[in-house]
Amino acid sequence: MQIARLSWLLPVAGALWVLPALAADPVRCLSPDQRRGAIAAHRALPLSQAIAAVKAQAAGEVVRARLCEGSGGLVYMLTVLARDGKVIRATVDAANGNLLSGR
C-alpha cells in the first residue's frame, strides 16, 4: 500500500532531474586561451570586427562578449546596452563577421 502511494514520486523526481539538462544552453564558450588560439589560427575574426557589425545595426555599448562554439561553427555572443536602455543580445558569425541575430 505504501509503495502504491509513492509510485507517482519516481516519474516526478525523474522529470525534475532531467528538465535542467534539457534547458541547458547547448553552446559551449571558449576559455581566454582557446579564444586567443582561435583568433591566431584565423578561425575567428577579432572581437573588434564583431562589435563593429553589431554597432552598424544598433547604437550602444557592448557590456559582455563571448566566443562560443555554435551548431554552425564559432560565433560571438554579444550583449549590448542600447542608448534607449534596452538590452540587445546579438550573435555574430566569428568566421566572416555577419550578424546572425539581434534581439
TORTORZA-202902 format. One record per residue: x negated, y negated, z of N, C-alpha, C in turn; residue number from 1. Coordinates in steps of 0.2 Angstrom, whole numbers. Layout:
X:Y:Z:X:Y:Z:X:Y:Z:NUM;
...
! end
This chain:
-4:6:0:0:0:0:-4:-6:0:1;
-10:-6:4:-14:-12:4:-18:-13:-2:2;
-20:-8:-5:-23:-8:-12:-18:-11:-17:3;
-12:-9:-17:-7:-12:-22:-6:-19:-21:4;
-6:-22:-15:-5:-29:-14:-11:-33:-16:5;
-17:-30:-16:-23:-33:-18:-25:-32:-25:6;
-21:-28:-29:-23:-27:-36:-23:-33:-40:7;
-20:-38:-39:-20:-44:-43:-26:-48:-42:8;
-29:-47:-36:-35:-51:-35:-41:-50:-40:9;
-42:-43:-42:-48:-42:-46:-47:-46:-53:10;
-42:-46:-56:-42:-49:-63:-43:-57:-62:11;
-40:-59:-56:-40:-67:-55:-48:-68:-53:12;
-51:-64:-49:-58:-66:-47:-62:-65:-54:13;
-61:-60:-58:-65:-59:-64:-64:-65:-68:14;
-58:-68:-69:-57:-74:-73:-61:-80:-71:15;
-60:-81:-64:-64:-86:-61:-71:-86:-62:16;
-74:-80:-62:-81:-79:-63:-83:-80:-71:17;
-79:-78:-75:-80:-79:-82:-79:-86:-85:18;
-74:-90:-83:-72:-96:-85:-78:-101:-85:19;
-82:-102:-80:-88:-107:-80:-93:-105:-86:20;
-94:-99:-87:-98:-97:-93:-96:-99:-99:21;
-89:-98:-100:-86:-100:-107:-86:-107:-108:22;
-86:-111:-102:-85:-118:-103:-92:-121:-103:23;
-98:-117:-102:-104:-120:-103:-106:-123:-109:24;
-110:-128:-110:-112:-131:-116:-117:-126:-120:25;
-115:-124:-126:-119:-119:-130:-126:-122:-132:26;
-127:-129:-131:-133:-132:-134:-138:-132:-129:27;
-144:-130:-131:-150:-130:-126:-155:-135:-128:28;
-156:-140:-123:-160:-145:-124:-167:-144:-123:29;
-172:-147:-126:-179:-146:-126:-182:-150:-120:30;
-187:-147:-118:-191:-150:-112:-195:-155:-116:31;
-198:-160:-112:-203:-165:-115:-208:-162:-119:32;
-212:-157:-117:-217:-154:-121:-214:-151:-127:33;
-209:-148:-127:-206:-145:-133:-204:-150:-138:34;
-201:-156:-135:-199:-161:-139:-205:-164:-143:35;
-210:-166:-139:-216:-168:-142:-219:-163:-148:36;
-219:-157:-146:-221:-152:-151:-217:-152:-158:37;
-210:-153:-157:-205:-153:-162:-207:-159:-167:38;
-208:-165:-164:-209:-171:-167:-216:-170:-171:39;
-221:-168:-167:-228:-167:-170:-228:-162:-176:40;
-223:-157:-176:-223:-152:-181:-218:-154:-187:41;
-216:-160:-186:-211:-163:-191:-205:-159:-192:42;
-203:-156:-187:-196:-153:-186:-191:-158:-184:43;
-193:-163:-181:-188:-168:-179:-191:-175:-180:44;
-187:-180:-182:-189:-187:-183:-190:-190:-176:45;
-194:-195:-175:-195:-199:-169:-188:-201:-166:46;
-188:-202:-160:-181:-204:-157:-179:-211:-159:47;
-184:-215:-161:-183:-222:-163:-178:-222:-170:48;
-179:-217:-174:-175:-216:-180:-168:-214:-179:49;
-168:-210:-174:-161:-208:-172:-157:-214:-169:50;
-160:-218:-165:-157:-223:-162:-155:-228:-167:51;
-159:-229:-172:-158:-234:-177:-152:-232:-181:52;
-151:-225:-182:-145:-223:-185:-138:-224:-182:53;
-139:-223:-175:-133:-225:-171:-132:-232:-170:54;
-137:-236:-170:-136:-243:-169:-133:-246:-176:55;
-134:-243:-181:-131:-245:-188:-124:-245:-187:56;
-121:-240:-183:-114:-239:-183:-111:-243:-177:57;
-114:-243:-171:-111:-246:-165:-117:-250:-161:58;
-115:-256:-160:-120:-260:-156:-120:-258:-149:59;
-125:-258:-146:-125:-256:-139:-132:-254:-137:60;
-133:-251:-131:-139:-249:-128:-139:-241:-127:61;
-144:-238:-129:-144:-231:-128:-146:-230:-121:62;
-142:-226:-117:-143:-225:-110:-146:-218:-108:63;
-145:-213:-113:-148:-207:-112:-149:-204:-119:64;
-154:-200:-120:-156:-197:-126:-159:-190:-125:65;
-157:-185:-128:-159:-178:-128:-160:-175:-135:66;
-165:-171:-135:-166:-167:-142:-165:-160:-140:67;
-160:-158:-144:-157:-151:-142:-157:-147:-148:68;
-156:-140:-147:-155:-135:-152:-148:-134:-153:69;
-145:-136:-159:-138:-135:-160:-137:-129:-165:70;
-131:-128:-167:-130:-122:-171:-133:-123:-178:71;
-134:-129:-180:-137:-130:-187:-144:-133:-187:72;
-147:-133:-181:-154:-135:-180:-155:-140:-175:73;
-160:-144:-175:-161:-149:-170:-157:-155:-170:74;
-154:-157:-165:-150:-163:-165:-152:-168:-159:75;
-152:-174:-160:-152:-179:-155:-145:-180:-152:76;
-144:-180:-146:-138:-181:-142:-139:-188:-138:77;
-136:-193:-141:-137:-199:-138:-130:-202:-134:78;
-131:-205:-129:-126:-209:-125:-127:-216:-126:79;
-122:-220:-128:-123:-227:-130:-118:-231:-126:80;
-120:-236:-122:-116:-240:-119:-114:-246:-124:81;
-108:-246:-127:-107:-252:-132:-106:-258:-128:82;
-107:-263:-132:-106:-270:-129:-99:-272:-126:83;
-94:-268:-129:-87:-269:-126:-86:-265:-119:84;
-91:-261:-117:-91:-257:-111:-89:-250:-112:85;
-88:-248:-118:-86:-241:-119:-92:-237:-120:86;
-91:-231:-118:-97:-226:-119:-96:-222:-125:87;
-101:-221:-129:-101:-218:-135:-106:-212:-135:88;
-103:-206:-137:-108:-200:-137:-109:-199:-145:89;
-115:-199:-147:-117:-198:-154:-122:-193:-155:90;
-121:-189:-160:-125:-184:-162:-129:-185:-169:91;
-135:-185:-169:-139:-186:-175:-143:-180:-177:92;
-143:-179:-183:-147:-173:-186:-154:-175:-185:93;
-158:-171:-181:-165:-173:-180:-170:-172:-186:94;
-168:-168:-191:-172:-167:-196:-172:-173:-201:95;
-166:-176:-202:-165:-181:-208:-162:-188:-205:96;
-160:-188:-199:-158:-195:-196:-151:-196:-197:97;
-147:-192:-200:-140:-193:-202:-136:-193:-196:98;
-131:-197:-195:-126:-197:-190:-121:-192:-191:99;
-121:-187:-186:-116:-181:-187:-109:-183:-184:100;
-110:-186:-178:-103:-188:-175:-105:-194:-170:101;
-99:-197:-169:-100:-203:-164:-93:-204:-161:102;
-92:-203:-155:-85:-204:-152:-86:-208:-145:103;
! end
